[in-house]
Amino acid sequence: MKQLALTAVQQRRLERLAQEAGRTPSAMLRFVLRDGFDACEEDVRESRVADAEFAAGHAVSHKDAMKHARSVIASHDRRQKPC
C-alpha cells in the first residue's frame, strides 16, 4: 500500500476540520480523500449551522414540511389548469 504524506498546512487543516466535525483526524481523512478539503469544510459548516438552527427552535417537522410542500404543489397545479 502506498503511504500518504500531508504537508504541515494540510495536516493543520485536517486537524482543525476533524475537531469542528467531532471526529478524529484519521476518520476525517477518509472523507477528505474522497471529497476534498473544500467540500468537507463546506459540509461541516452547513451541518453546524443546521445544528444551531435546530437548537434555537427553528426546526420544522418532516410532517409539516411535507404538508407545506403538498400545498404549494396543489396551488401551482390549480393555477396551471386552463379555464
C-alpha positions as CSV (number, residue, x, y, z in Angstrom):
1,M,0.0,0.0,0.0
2,K,1.2,3.5,-0.8
3,Q,1.9,5.9,2.0
4,L,0.3,9.3,2.0
5,A,2.2,12.4,3.2
6,L,0.4,15.6,4.1
7,T,2.1,19.0,4.2
8,A,2.2,20.8,7.5
9,V,-0.5,23.1,6.2
10,Q,-2.7,20.2,5.1
11,Q,-2.2,18.4,8.5
12,R,-3.3,21.5,10.4
13,R,-6.3,21.9,8.1
14,L,-7.2,18.3,8.6
15,E,-6.9,18.6,12.4
16,R,-9.0,21.7,12.5
17,L,-11.6,20.2,10.3
18,A,-11.7,17.0,12.4
19,Q,-12.1,19.0,15.6
20,E,-15.0,21.0,14.1
21,A,-16.7,17.8,12.9
22,G,-16.2,16.0,16.2
23,R,-14.1,13.3,14.5
24,T,-10.5,12.1,14.7
25,P,-8.1,13.3,12.0
26,S,-7.7,9.8,10.7
27,A,-11.5,9.4,10.4
28,M,-11.8,12.7,8.7
29,L,-9.0,11.9,6.3
30,R,-11.2,9.3,4.6
31,F,-13.8,11.9,3.7
32,V,-11.1,14.5,2.7
33,L,-9.5,12.0,0.3
34,R,-12.9,11.1,-1.2
35,D,-14.4,14.6,-1.4
36,G,-11.6,17.1,-0.9
37,F,-11.0,19.7,1.8
38,D,-13.2,22.4,0.3
39,A,-16.3,20.1,0.1
40,C,-15.7,18.6,3.6
41,E,-15.3,22.1,5.1
42,E,-18.5,23.3,3.5
43,D,-20.4,20.2,4.7
44,V,-19.1,20.7,8.3
45,R,-20.0,24.4,8.2
46,E,-23.5,23.7,6.9
47,S,-24.1,21.0,9.5
48,R,-23.0,23.3,12.3
49,V,-25.4,26.0,11.0
50,A,-28.2,23.5,10.8
51,D,-27.5,22.2,14.3
52,A,-27.6,25.8,15.7
53,E,-30.9,26.5,13.9
54,F,-32.4,23.3,15.3
55,A,-31.1,24.1,18.8
56,A,-32.6,27.6,18.6
57,G,-36.0,26.1,17.8
58,H,-36.1,26.9,14.1
59,A,-36.8,23.4,13.1
60,V,-39.8,22.2,11.1
61,S,-41.1,18.7,11.5
62,H,-41.0,16.4,8.4
63,K,-44.8,16.1,8.6
64,D,-45.2,19.9,8.5
65,A,-42.7,20.3,5.7
66,M,-44.4,17.7,3.6
67,K,-47.8,19.3,4.3
68,H,-46.5,22.7,3.1
69,A,-44.8,21.2,0.0
70,R,-48.0,19.4,-1.0
71,S,-49.9,22.7,-0.5
72,V,-47.5,24.6,-2.8
73,I,-47.7,21.9,-5.4
74,A,-51.5,21.8,-5.3
75,S,-51.6,25.6,-5.6
76,H,-49.3,25.5,-8.6
77,D,-51.4,22.8,-10.2
78,R,-54.6,24.8,-9.8
79,R,-53.0,27.8,-11.5
80,Q,-51.7,25.8,-14.4
81,K,-55.1,24.3,-15.4
82,P,-56.8,26.1,-18.3
83,C,-60.1,27.8,-17.6
